[in-house]
């Protein structure tokens, strides 16, 4: 009953992004689009924490880190080349690990376990922050988790919901005709903005711990919902 209620809550939101076919039921990706939207919000939250509270570095937006690394090496004293390199290395390590783990496995079944691992990593970052740990270990844990997230999202290949990058999304909004894809793109951009706003408000006014706690809670919920989604795929109308 709980699983049915959860799917009942997630399906209408997913249907706004990927409408079901004429026969009804779930859309082509089930409830996964809703969970990816929630992950997009988490990306905004953790990037707010890392940029505003941890040496002006990103843990989700690796494009920004490559640019920041160039600025730091050019002599910008407000940016840390060490933090940027660490974030890039940890992100790549997470993506590599997830890529190896998911070989031969159905991507949707790896989604929940990898998000659960990400929740543990963010919880570790929260514990370090609460204990007064330095910024670099926190950057490493958060970037490692975002590497896991990006790898599994890449394998799922749900259109327009990358969870971290919106440059291509914005390009599609401006350059291509508006249709159903425009709704997904607008939602993706808006949710990333809202996540950054929420994370920024919490970090600036209450400290990074509250923003990281929010990220952990959301990741745990996403992992549980993803596990329910994977277990229900055996049914004819499973998401």
Backbone torsions as a table, in degrees:
resi	resn	phi	psi	omega
1	UNK	NA	-42.0	178.7
2	UNK	-63.2	-41.3	179.4
3	UNK	-62.2	-42.3	179.4
4	UNK	-63.6	-40.0	179.5
5	UNK	-65.2	-39.8	-179.4
6	UNK	-65.5	-45.8	178.7
7	UNK	-62.4	-35.7	179.1
8	UNK	-64.4	-31.2	177.2
9	UNK	-76.4	-37.2	-174.7
10	UNK	-82.5	-33.1	-173.7
11	UNK	-62.6	-44.7	179.6
12	UNK	-59.8	-36.0	178.0
13	UNK	-68.7	-41.7	178.4
14	UNK	-65.0	-34.4	-179.3
15	UNK	-66.7	-25.8	175.6
16	UNK	-66.8	-29.3	-178.1
17	UNK	-91.4	-39.8	179.4
18	UNK	-134.4	90.3	-177.1
19	UNK	-60.1	142.3	176.3
20	UNK	-66.8	163.6	179.4
21	UNK	-73.9	-178.0	-178.3
22	UNK	-59.6	-26.7	-178.5
23	UNK	-79.8	-5.3	-179.8
24	UNK	85.0	-155.7	-178.0
25	UNK	77.2	-153.1	-178.7
26	UNK	-86.1	160.2	172.7
27	UNK	-71.1	-177.8	-174.5
28	UNK	-64.1	-21.0	-178.4
29	UNK	-116.2	12.9	179.9
30	UNK	60.2	-135.4	-178.6
31	UNK	-93.8	0.5	-178.9
32	UNK	-55.2	-39.4	178.8
33	UNK	-55.3	-39.1	177.9
34	UNK	-63.2	-41.5	179.7
35	UNK	-67.8	-34.9	178.0
36	UNK	-70.3	-33.5	174.4
37	UNK	-63.5	-41.2	177.4
38	UNK	-64.1	-38.4	176.0
39	UNK	-64.6	-34.3	176.6
40	UNK	-62.3	-40.9	176.5
41	UNK	-61.6	-43.6	178.2
42	UNK	-60.0	-39.8	178.9
43	UNK	-58.8	-42.9	177.5
44	UNK	-63.7	-38.7	-179.7
45	UNK	-64.4	-49.6	-175.0
46	UNK	-71.0	-31.7	175.7
47	UNK	-68.6	-33.3	174.9
48	UNK	-62.9	-43.5	178.7
49	UNK	-62.1	-47.0	-174.3
50	UNK	-70.2	-39.0	-177.5
51	UNK	-77.2	-44.4	-175.6
52	UNK	-80.7	-27.3	-174.7
53	UNK	-118.2	-5.4	-172.4
54	UNK	-136.0	72.7	170.8
55	UNK	62.1	27.5	176.6
56	UNK	51.4	58.0	179.0
57	UNK	-131.9	152.1	174.4
58	UNK	-99.3	149.6	173.4
59	UNK	-114.0	-12.4	177.7
60	UNK	-110.8	-36.0	-176.1
61	UNK	-95.3	91.1	-176.4
62	UNK	-73.3	-23.8	173.9
63	UNK	-59.4	-44.6	178.6
64	UNK	-62.4	-37.7	-179.4
65	UNK	-67.7	-38.0	177.3
66	UNK	-61.3	-42.9	178.8
67	UNK	-67.3	-44.5	179.0
68	UNK	-60.0	-38.6	178.7
69	UNK	-61.1	-43.0	176.7
70	UNK	-62.1	-42.8	178.8
71	UNK	-63.0	-42.7	-178.5
72	UNK	-64.3	-42.7	178.9
73	UNK	-68.2	-24.9	177.3
74	UNK	-76.5	-13.2	175.2
75	UNK	120.6	6.7	178.1
76	UNK	-70.1	117.4	-175.0
77	UNK	-80.5	-11.1	178.3
78	UNK	-84.7	-10.4	-179.4
79	UNK	-112.0	149.6	-177.2
80	UNK	-112.5	114.9	175.8
81	UNK	-62.9	-36.9	179.6
82	UNK	-62.3	-45.1	-179.6
83	UNK	-65.4	-40.8	179.3
84	UNK	-64.5	-44.2	178.4
85	UNK	-63.5	-41.2	178.6
86	UNK	-62.7	-44.7	179.5
87	UNK	-61.4	-43.6	179.2
88	UNK	-63.2	-44.9	-178.5
89	UNK	-66.0	-43.4	-179.6
90	UNK	-66.2	-40.5	177.8
91	UNK	-59.8	-47.1	-179.9
92	UNK	-64.7	-37.1	177.4
93	UNK	-63.3	-43.2	178.2
94	UNK	-63.9	-43.2	179.6
95	UNK	-65.2	-39.3	179.0
96	UNK	-64.9	-45.0	179.7
97	UNK	-61.6	-45.0	179.7
98	UNK	-64.9	-38.5	179.2
99	UNK	-61.5	-38.9	179.2
100	UNK	-73.8	-37.5	-178.7
101	UNK	-66.9	-34.5	-173.5
102	UNK	-86.7	-3.7	179.4
103	UNK	-61.5	128.1	-179.7
104	UNK	78.6	3.7	-179.8
105	UNK	-117.0	148.0	177.3
106	UNK	-66.7	127.5	-174.2
107	UNK	-55.4	-40.3	-176.6
108	UNK	-65.0	-25.9	179.1
109	UNK	-81.4	-18.8	176.2
110	UNK	-89.5	-12.9	-175.0
111	UNK	-60.5	-55.5	-176.4
112	UNK	-62.9	-47.3	179.1
113	UNK	-59.6	-40.3	-178.7
114	UNK	-71.0	-36.4	175.5
115	UNK	-66.6	-35.9	176.9
116	UNK	-64.0	-41.0	176.1
117	UNK	-63.2	-41.0	177.1
118	UNK	-60.0	-40.7	177.9
119	UNK	-60.7	-40.0	178.1
120	UNK	-63.8	-41.7	179.6
121	UNK	-64.6	-42.4	178.6
122	UNK	-67.8	-36.6	175.6
123	UNK	-62.6	-37.6	175.6
124	UNK	-63.7	-40.6	176.5
125	UNK	-63.3	-38.1	177.3
126	UNK	-63.3	-42.8	-179.9
127	UNK	-64.2	-41.5	177.9
128	UNK	-63.6	-42.6	179.9
129	UNK	-63.1	-45.5	-180.0
130	UNK	-64.9	-29.7	-179.7
131	UNK	-88.5	4.7	178.6
132	UNK	79.4	23.1	178.8
133	UNK	-68.1	161.0	179.8
134	UNK	-69.8	165.3	-175.7
135	UNK	-71.1	-32.4	-173.1
136	UNK	-64.2	-44.8	176.4
137	UNK	-61.0	-35.7	178.4
138	UNK	-66.3	-44.4	176.6
139	UNK	-57.4	-44.3	-179.2
140	UNK	-61.4	-45.0	-179.5
141	UNK	-65.8	-43.7	-178.6
142	UNK	-66.0	-42.6	-180.0
143	UNK	-67.6	-36.6	176.4
144	UNK	-60.2	-44.5	178.0
145	UNK	-63.8	-39.1	179.5
146	UNK	-69.4	-29.4	173.6
147	UNK	-64.5	-42.4	174.7
148	UNK	-58.9	-47.7	-177.9
149	UNK	-59.4	-47.8	-176.7
150	UNK	-66.2	-34.2	179.6
151	UNK	-65.9	-45.4	-178.5
152	UNK	-71.4	-35.1	177.6
153	UNK	-66.3	-39.1	176.5
154	UNK	-59.8	-42.5	-178.5
155	UNK	-70.0	-34.3	178.1
156	UNK	-66.1	-35.0	174.1
157	UNK	56.4	44.9	173.7
158	UNK	-81.3	121.6	-172.8
159	UNK	-58.2	137.5	171.3
160	UNK	70.2	5.8	-179.0
161	UNK	-125.2	73.0	-179.0
162	UNK	-81.8	-18.5	177.9
163	UNK	77.7	-13.4	-179.4
164	UNK	-132.8	-32.7	-171.4
165	UNK	-109.3	128.6	179.3
166	UNK	-121.1	2.8	179.4
167	UNK	-61.4	-49.4	178.8
168	UNK	-66.8	-34.9	178.3
169	UNK	-61.6	-46.4	177.9
170	UNK	-64.6	-36.8	177.5
171	UNK	-62.3	-42.8	178.4
172	UNK	-63.7	-38.8	177.9
173	UNK	-61.4	-39.1	-176.1
174	UNK	-83.0	-34.2	-169.0
175	UNK	-99.9	-19.4	-174.7
176	UNK	-111.5	156.4	178.6
177	UNK	-60.0	146.9	-179.8
178	UNK	-79.8	125.6	176.5
179	UNK	-149.1	-151.9	-178.7
180	UNK	-61.4	-32.3	-179.4
181	UNK	-64.5	-28.7	-179.8
182	UNK	-62.1	-33.9	178.8
183	UNK	-63.2	-47.2	179.4
184	UNK	-61.9	-41.4	-178.3
185	UNK	-66.4	-42.4	177.8
186	UNK	-63.0	-42.5	179.0
187	UNK	-62.2	-43.4	-179.1
188	UNK	-60.5	-47.1	179.7
189	UNK	-65.6	-45.7	-177.0
190	UNK	-64.3	-40.0	-177.4
191	UNK	-71.5	-38.8	175.8
192	UNK	-62.1	-41.9	176.3
193	UNK	-60.5	-45.0	-178.9
194	UNK	-64.9	-37.9	176.9
195	UNK	-64.3	-42.8	177.5
196	UNK	-64.9	-39.1	178.8
197	UNK	-64.3	-47.8	179.9
198	UNK	-63.0	-45.6	178.8
199	UNK	-63.8	-38.4	178.6
200	UNK	-66.3	-43.7	179.5
201	UNK	-62.8	-44.0	-179.9
202	UNK	-66.2	-43.8	-177.4
203	UNK	-66.6	-45.0	-175.6
204	UNK	-73.6	-32.7	-173.0
205	UNK	-106.2	-19.9	-177.2
206	UNK	-131.9	-9.7	179.4
207	UNK	103.9	158.1	-176.6
208	UNK	-62.8	-27.6	-175.8
209	UNK	-59.6	-40.5	-179.1
210	UNK	-68.2	-39.0	178.1
211	UNK	-65.7	-42.5	178.7
212	UNK	-67.2	-36.1	176.3
213	UNK	-62.2	-40.3	176.4
214	UNK	-61.9	-43.6	179.6
215	UNK	-62.5	-42.3	178.7
216	UNK	-61.7	-45.8	-179.0
217	UNK	-60.6	-43.7	-179.8
218	UNK	-66.3	-41.7	-179.7
219	UNK	-64.1	-39.4	177.8
220	UNK	-64.2	-42.0	177.8
221	UNK	-63.3	-42.5	179.8
222	UNK	-63.3	-41.3	-179.9
223	UNK	-62.7	-44.0	179.2
224	UNK	-64.2	-45.6	179.3
225	UNK	-64.7	-37.4	177.6
226	UNK	-65.9	-37.0	177.3
227	UNK	-65.1	-40.8	177.1
228	UNK	-63.5	-40.8	178.5
229	UNK	-60.8	-46.8	-178.9
230	UNK	-64.5	-40.3	-178.7
231	UNK	-69.2	-23.4	-178.3
232	UNK	-91.7	0.2	-175.5
233	UNK	-71.8	-14.1	179.8
234	UNK	-72.3	-21.0	-178.4
235	UNK	-78.5	160.2	-177.8
236	UNK	-66.6	-26.1	-179.4
237	UNK	-115.5	26.5	-177.7
238	UNK	-72.3	150.6	179.4
239	UNK	-71.8	NA	NA
